Amino acid sequence: MDAARPELTQVWDWLSQVPDPEIPVISLTDLGIVRDVEWQADTLVVTVTPTYSGCPATTVINLDIAAALHARGVEKVRLERRLSPPWTTDWLTAEGREKLRAYGIAPPIDGTAPDGRLAGRISRLAGTSNLVIACPRCGSTHTERLSQAGSTPCKASWRCKDCLEPFDYFKCI
């Protein structure tokens, strides 16, 4: 392997060590936002899909990716932003979901990301869905949503009625 041109599996491994700046317990690959890594001549191209187009962490994420790769000897890095298809919480890895839960954030419920139909999006935005969210601390499903707005734009505030602890729920997008 050429030291200036590491294998792509090695690059993916390095990227799996770059934490999300808003939720540092999970990596960018756990989050599922690194969509592709490829060599184009002597430039490593990393394609990233932000969690949503206005994500305030996008600039920091790109800087962190470039810094991690430069620190490992990759001289030429180009970051590309891909908005289509849009990121979905269905792209979170199983390991990432477990890391969220262990950190005290309820992970999104599998298969509940919007399917593109307007009615589904309105229902989620209006908060009329009947999701049962388990408390990441005690496991109880006796929970209630306090606010659709959480500590970051991608989370909602919930509380467990059994252990009385507040927690974030990683919203389905």
Buried (B, 14 or more C-beta within 10 A) or exposed (E): EEEEBBEEEEBEEBBBEBBBBBBEBBBBBBBBBBBEBEBEEEEBBBBBBBBBEEBEBBEEBBEBBBEBBEEEEBEBBEBEEBEEEBBBBEBBBEEBBEBBBEBBBBBBBEEBBBEEEEEBEEBBEEEEEEBEBBBBBBEBEEBEBBEBEBEBBBBBBBBBEBBEBEBBBBBBB
